[in-house]
Amino acid sequence: MWGLIVIGVFLLLVFIHDSVQKRHSILRTYPVIGHLRFLLEKIGPELRQYIVAHNEEERPFNRDERRWVYSTAKQQNTYFGFGTDDEIDKPGHITFRHSPFPLGRTVPAEAPLGCGKVMGAWRDREKAFRPASIVNVSAMSFGSLSGTAIEALNRGAKLAGCMHNTGEGGVSKYHRSGGDLVFQMGTGYFGCRNPDGTFSMDRLLETVDGAPVRSIEVKLSQGAKPGVGGLLPGAKVSPEIAEARGVPVGKDVVSPSRHSAFGSVAELVNFVEEVAGATGLPVGIKSAVGQEAFWTELAQHMAETRRGPDFVTVDGAEGGTGAGPLVFTDHVALPFWRAFGIVHRAFGEAGLTDQIVMIGSAKLGFPAPAALAFNIGVDMIGVAREPMMAIGCIQAQRCHTDHCPTGVATQNKWLSRGLDPTLKSARLANYVIGLRKELFRLADACGVEHPGLIGGDNVNVVSPFGDLIPAHHAFGVMQERTHSPARLAGLLEAVSARSAEDAQADAEALADSPASNSSAA
């Protein structure tokens, strides 16, 4: 009886409150029951994710894609039964033309697939190297992700033999768990800044000398919010974050929308050369693609001066580990496939595609889009949200709230304690190695040793008119550049024990073979 009285009094108080408040018209008109609307709105994403949506409907990653990542990371069954439920004739669908005579190789335990180019070789950098993996962990900073998540990613990168991009938030203690690093330098110069926020070469040298940094990436913009800076509120600047970024504890931290160290193509090239000269490391740039003229000017300037970035990371507008204003996430910058075509053409016309390492980033962490990317000239891919899922992300899309339920994208100590770095690092490694294994199998089925060697006409996409067209035609790249003898030779060197001379001879034969279909677009 008393329980019913308490419930009745509570509902009466809610009724009175709803009736007199003026903030929500629904509650004012429909007291008490109007709260059901807000409840349904709150749990709507979960209802759609787990009950309502079809396997292929959700964004940014549908149920089939998430299941594949989770199963691969946990080393569970990754097969899908009863045939495809994808619309294989829909525009944009990727189709590979397999060989009647697959190579039939046994997939190695770690499926080593190295980069076909030596990063830094074109400028003869002191610490040039050939990346051991064509799949690497893309930029996600400590601050955006929890310390336990960063530690899991770095440990996993070590286990998988791939590189781990720090993101623009500097090198934290969680990045020092054994994995090789790509140090990303953003507009805030975190980890390499003076007290006034300008770039500091001395601070950069301290950072790269104190961590296993293999290369440096100068970030111009990112697909999630191209052309927009950022603000980290002082309340979120903990001692750990302040130490990694080189900023005061508890003070607001601003990332401008542009770099203060350079303001033109020529100044950008000079800056890259200064950093590379001081550190000896390969230095590249990362950017979403907007105005095409920048890329043409950059490539021409590099060709004329024989100076500039050792690698270029093209980030598609599909990228999304950073939160941003809706108009920028949805309407600014080009999708990856169109963006990469523009960049590759610019460097191809300048005669630089065989020298510069081309990296792609934006939902490429699945076998089919990854293999398609390698076919149109990408040398390595960077994956971010897929590794997040591998270590526990459930696509709750709460990244911007600091309430990530799985402890991946939060600084909340209670939430992040739920993520065990030791267990999750193994799952990250399983995912990266599993993706390489699928790429290995796909290349084998097409009769070649490396996914980048699949003949251009043997990778097709469905056009808006329902026709199957070669990928290089669809995205405006020239196959004589994506499958040049020099690039093919590098891929053969990376995947086998061939000498450079034998690889070059085999590459020339492969480029001339009918299976390669090496006609120019």
NUKOLDREN-56767 format. One line per 8 residues: their letters; for each residue x, y, z of C-alpha. Coordinates in steps of 0.05 Angstrom, whole numbers. Layout:
N
A) X,Y,Z | ... $
//
This chain:
521
MWGLIVIG) 0,0,0 | 54,50,20 | 91,34,-44 | 31,53,-86 | 22,117,-46 | 95,136,-58 | 89,122,-132 | 25,162,-136 $
VFLLLVFI) 56,222,-100 | 117,219,-146 | 74,217,-209 | 32,275,-183 | 95,317,-171 | 120,300,-241 | 51,320,-269 | 53,387,-233 $
HDSVQKRH) 125,400,-255 | 111,383,-327 | 48,425,-329 | 82,489,-304 | 150,484,-338 | 158,521,-404 | 220,489,-434 | 188,429,-467 $
SILRTYPV) 120,439,-501 | 108,364,-506 | 114,356,-430 | 71,417,-418 | 16,389,-463 | 24,316,-444 | 48,313,-372 | 82,248,-349 $
IGHLRFLL) 69,208,-412 | 109,258,-453 | 172,231,-421 | 163,168,-463 | 181,208,-524 | 248,228,-494 | 261,157,-471 | 249,130,-541 $
EKIGPELR) 293,184,-570 | 348,166,-522 | 346,91,-535 | 329,98,-609 | 400,87,-634 | 406,22,-594 | 338,-2,-619 | 358,11,-691 $
QYIVAHNE) 427,-19,-682 | 406,-84,-650 | 334,-96,-672 | 308,-53,-729 | 364,-41,-780 | 381,-90,-836 | 451,-120,-838 | 472,-71,-893 $
EERPFNRD) 434,-8,-871 | 471,24,-814 | 524,79,-818 | 581,90,-811 | 591,15,-805 | 535,-35,-816 | 523,-98,-776 | 560,-144,-825 $
ERRWVYST) 622,-99,-823 | 622,-96,-747 | 612,-171,-742 | 671,-183,-788 | 716,-138,-746 | 693,-168,-680 | 700,-240,-705 | 769,-227,-734 $
AKQQNTYF) 793,-193,-671 | 768,-250,-627 | 792,-303,-676 | 722,-330,-684 | 688,-356,-747 | 687,-300,-799 | 646,-339,-850 | 576,-314,-870 $
GFGTDDEI) 524,-367,-888 | 472,-376,-942 | 507,-332,-994 | 512,-257,-999 | 457,-210,-976 | 492,-152,-1009 | 465,-121,-1073 | 522,-140,-1119 $
DKPGHITF) 495,-100,-1177 | 487,-34,-1139 | 529,25,-1161 | 597,26,-1127 | 598,-49,-1112 | 669,-77,-1118 | 682,-140,-1159 | 747,-177,-1167 $
RHSPFPLG) 759,-221,-1228 | 793,-284,-1200 | 843,-326,-1237 | 826,-397,-1261 | 894,-416,-1234 | 903,-388,-1163 | 972,-392,-1134 | 949,-438,-1079 $
RTVPAEAP) 997,-412,-1026 | 991,-427,-952 | 976,-362,-914 | 1034,-348,-866 | 1016,-341,-793 | 1026,-266,-792 | 1012,-254,-866 | 1070,-206,-876 $
LGCGKVMG) 1054,-156,-930 | 1105,-100,-934 | 1102,-33,-969 | 1127,-32,-1040 | 1166,32,-1030 | 1222,54,-983 | 1195,113,-945 | 1244,171,-950 $
AWRDREKA) 1286,140,-1006 | 1269,194,-1058 | 1302,247,-1014 | 1354,200,-987 | 1333,212,-915 | 1382,187,-862 | 1330,141,-830 | 1293,119,-892 $
FRPASIVN) 1259,51,-884 | 1211,2,-917 | 1147,-3,-874 | 1136,-76,-855 | 1060,-73,-860 | 1013,-43,-912 | 960,-39,-857 | 975,10,-800 $
VSAMSFGS) 937,44,-743 | 917,114,-763 | 917,178,-723 | 879,178,-657 | 906,221,-601 | 910,211,-526 | 855,257,-502 | 807,235,-555 $
LSGTAIEA) 819,163,-534 | 831,138,-464 | 900,119,-439 | 881,46,-436 | 856,48,-508 | 921,80,-532 | 962,29,-494 | 921,-28,-524 $
LNRGAKLA) 931,1,-594 | 1006,9,-585 | 1017,-59,-555 | 975,-89,-611 | 1015,-52,-664 | 1078,-84,-635 | 1047,-153,-638 | 1022,-143,-709 $
GCMHNTGE) 1086,-112,-735 | 1053,-48,-758 | 1060,26,-742 | 1017,68,-695 | 1002,141,-711 | 1001,183,-647 | 949,233,-671 | 962,307,-659 $
GGVSKYHR) 960,302,-582 | 1034,286,-572 | 1069,224,-547 | 1041,200,-480 | 1067,146,-434 | 1013,101,-464 | 1047,106,-532 | 1111,76,-504 $
SGGDLVFQ) 1089,3,-501 | 1133,-24,-556 | 1098,-4,-621 | 1133,38,-674 | 1104,108,-679 | 1086,158,-732 | 1089,225,-696 | 1034,270,-721 $
MGTGYFGC) 1044,345,-718 | 980,386,-719 | 966,460,-718 | 974,462,-643 | 1044,432,-647 | 1030,389,-586 | 1094,354,-565 | 1136,403,-605 $
RNPDGTFS) 1113,473,-585 | 1137,535,-550 | 1096,563,-492 | 1062,611,-540 | 1038,554,-584 | 1088,563,-641 | 1131,507,-668 | 1194,487,-630 $
MDRLLETV) 1248,446,-665 | 1284,433,-599 | 1220,405,-568 | 1208,362,-629 | 1278,332,-625 | 1266,316,-551 | 1201,281,-569 | 1227,238,-626 $
DGAPVRSI) 1291,221,-589 | 1252,195,-530 | 1204,150,-567 | 1207,98,-624 | 1185,148,-677 | 1197,122,-749 | 1167,181,-787 | 1133,248,-778 $
EVKLSQGA) 1066,268,-807 | 1047,342,-814 | 972,345,-810 | 940,399,-853 | 868,375,-842 | 827,313,-829 | 766,283,-861 | 723,288,-798 $
KPGVGGLL) 726,364,-795 | 768,393,-852 | 787,466,-845 | 764,470,-772 | 807,479,-711 | 791,454,-642 | 786,472,-568 | 802,425,-511 $
PGAKVSPE) 769,454,-449 | 814,465,-389 | 771,417,-348 | 795,360,-392 | 869,380,-391 | 893,330,-339 | 966,325,-317 | 976,266,-364 $
IAEARGVP) 947,303,-424 | 985,366,-406 | 1051,328,-403 | 1040,295,-471 | 1019,360,-505 | 1067,407,-470 | 1012,453,-444 | 992,478,-374 $
VGKDVVSP) 946,435,-332 | 874,459,-329 | 880,512,-383 | 840,514,-448 | 881,488,-507 | 867,515,-576 | 884,481,-642 | 880,535,-697 $
SRHSAFGS) 849,520,-764 | 917,530,-800 | 991,524,-786 | 1031,584,-762 | 1098,554,-786 | 1080,561,-860 | 1028,593,-904 | 1043,573,-976 $
VAELVNFV) 1065,512,-1016 | 1137,536,-1019 | 1138,548,-943 | 1106,480,-930 | 1161,446,-971 | 1215,486,-935 | 1184,466,-868 | 1183,392,-887 $
EEVAGATG) 1256,395,-908 | 1277,431,-844 | 1242,378,-801 | 1270,320,-842 | 1340,350,-841 | 1340,360,-765 | 1310,292,-748 | 1335,248,-805 $
LPVGIKSA) 1265,218,-808 | 1218,213,-868 | 1167,270,-864 | 1100,271,-898 | 1034,308,-899 | 963,288,-884 | 903,324,-912 | 831,318,-933 $
VGQEAFWT) 822,341,-1005 | 785,404,-1023 | 811,453,-1075 | 848,415,-1129 | 896,472,-1146 | 935,461,-1082 | 954,390,-1102 | 974,410,-1172 $
ELAQHMAE) 1018,466,-1145 | 1050,422,-1092 | 1067,366,-1140 | 1095,414,-1192 | 1137,450,-1140 | 1164,384,-1114 | 1181,361,-1184 | 1217,426,-1200 $
TRRGPDFV) 1256,431,-1136 | 1264,356,-1121 | 1245,373,-1049 | 1185,359,-1006 | 1144,307,-969 | 1165,234,-970 | 1093,210,-963 | 1023,237,-972 $
TVDGAEGG) 964,213,-931 | 898,226,-965 | 841,228,-914 | 771,220,-943 | 711,258,-918 | 685,190,-893 | 737,193,-838 | 708,202,-769 $
TGAGPLVF) 748,190,-706 | 744,265,-692 | 679,299,-672 | 661,362,-711 | 605,409,-733 | 552,372,-775 | 561,416,-837 | 636,400,-837 $
TDHVALPF) 628,325,-825 | 575,319,-879 | 590,372,-931 | 663,393,-931 | 719,356,-968 | 715,301,-1019 | 701,227,-1008 | 765,185,-1008 $
WRAFGIVH) 757,152,-1077 | 749,218,-1113 | 800,253,-1069 | 854,201,-1081 | 843,204,-1156 | 857,279,-1155 | 920,272,-1114 | 947,213,-1154 $
RAFGEAGL) 935,249,-1220 | 971,311,-1195 | 1032,271,-1173 | 1029,227,-1235 | 1030,287,-1281 | 1091,312,-1242 | 1125,244,-1250 | 1128,230,-1175 $
TDQIVMIG) 1081,171,-1163 | 1139,122,-1163 | 1177,163,-1111 | 1125,186,-1061 | 1091,136,-1013 | 1016,144,-1021 | 974,128,-960 | 898,123,-958 $
SAKLGFPA) 853,133,-898 | 776,130,-893 | 737,66,-881 | 790,23,-916 | 796,-29,-860 | 760,-85,-897 | 789,-132,-950 | 750,-107,-1011 $
PAALAFNI) 760,-32,-1004 | 832,-42,-981 | 848,-84,-1043 | 813,-33,-1087 | 855,22,-1056 | 920,-15,-1071 | 896,-26,-1142 | 888,48,-1156 $
GVDMIGVA) 956,68,-1128 | 952,68,-1052 | 1016,40,-1021 | 992,34,-949 | 926,44,-912 | 914,75,-844 | 855,47,-804 | 824,80,-742 $
REPMMAIG) 752,65,-726 | 762,-9,-744 | 817,-15,-692 | 771,21,-643 | 719,-34,-655 | 773,-87,-649 | 789,-63,-578 | 716,-57,-557 $
CIQAQRCH) 680,1,-591 | 606,-16,-603 | 591,45,-647 | 550,78,-592 | 570,145,-624 | 582,177,-556 | 654,197,-572 | 640,272,-564 $
TDHCPTGV) 605,265,-496 | 662,234,-455 | 612,178,-438 | 637,122,-484 | 607,60,-452 | 666,15,-471 | 721,61,-445 | 752,73,-514 $
ATQNKWLS) 737,146,-527 | 733,176,-458 | 776,205,-402 | 729,179,-349 | 771,135,-303 | 713,89,-285 | 694,76,-357 | 765,68,-382 $
RGLDPTLK) 782,17,-328 | 735,-31,-363 | 784,-36,-421 | 840,-85,-407 | 901,-65,-450 | 932,-134,-449 | 870,-171,-475 | 850,-116,-524 $
SARLANYV) 921,-109,-553 | 917,-182,-574 | 850,-168,-608 | 879,-108,-645 | 936,-151,-670 | 887,-206,-691 | 848,-155,-731 | 908,-126,-767 $
IGLRKELF) 938,-194,-782 | 869,-220,-802 | 859,-164,-851 | 928,-178,-881 | 909,-252,-887 | 846,-235,-925 | 885,-190,-972 | 936,-246,-981 $
RLADACGV) 880,-296,-998 | 848,-246,-1046 | 913,-234,-1083 | 925,-309,-1086 | 856,-320,-1117 | 872,-269,-1170 | 938,-304,-1186 | 987,-254,-1157 $
EHPGLIGG) 1030,-248,-1095 | 1009,-180,-1068 | 941,-144,-1071 | 975,-85,-1105 | 995,-131,-1163 | 923,-149,-1182 | 916,-127,-1254 | 878,-62,-1264 $
DNVNVVSP) 823,-90,-1307 | 812,-146,-1256 | 784,-98,-1204 | 717,-70,-1225 | 663,-26,-1195 | 590,-22,-1216 | 575,44,-1251 | 511,84,-1239 $
FGDLIPAH) 486,52,-1304 | 498,-19,-1279 | 560,-32,-1320 | 624,-63,-1292 | 681,-15,-1306 | 755,-20,-1286 | 770,16,-1221 | 824,60,-1252 $
HAFGVMQE) 772,86,-1302 | 721,97,-1248 | 767,139,-1205 | 808,174,-1258 | 877,145,-1248 | 923,119,-1302 | 941,46,-1299 | 1009,59,-1330 $
RTHSPARL) 1024,96,-1265 | 989,51,-1215 | 1020,-11,-1246 | 1087,18,-1270 | 1146,-30,-1273 | 1179,8,-1215 | 1119,1,-1170 | 1108,-72,-1187 $
AGLLEAVS) 1181,-87,-1174 | 1177,-55,-1106 | 1116,-97,-1088 | 1151,-161,-1110 | 1212,-142,-1067 | 1167,-128,-1008 | 1130,-194,-1011 | 1186,-242,-1029 $
ARSAEDAQ) 1261,-255,-1023 | 1274,-231,-1094 | 1333,-186,-1107 | 1320,-117,-1135 | 1344,-141,-1204 | 1300,-203,-1205 | 1240,-163,-1180 | 1249,-111,-1235 $
ADAEALAD) 1253,-166,-1288 | 1191,-200,-1261 | 1154,-134,-1256 | 1168,-117,-1328 | 1143,-185,-1350 | 1081,-177,-1306 | 1066,-107,-1333 | 1070,-134,-1405 $
SPASNSSA) 1028,-197,-1391 | 955,-202,-1414 | 935,-218,-1342 | 959,-150,-1321 | 916,-114,-1373 | 962,-55,-1370 | 927,-8,-1417 | 926,64,-1395 $
A) 862,98,-1374 $
//
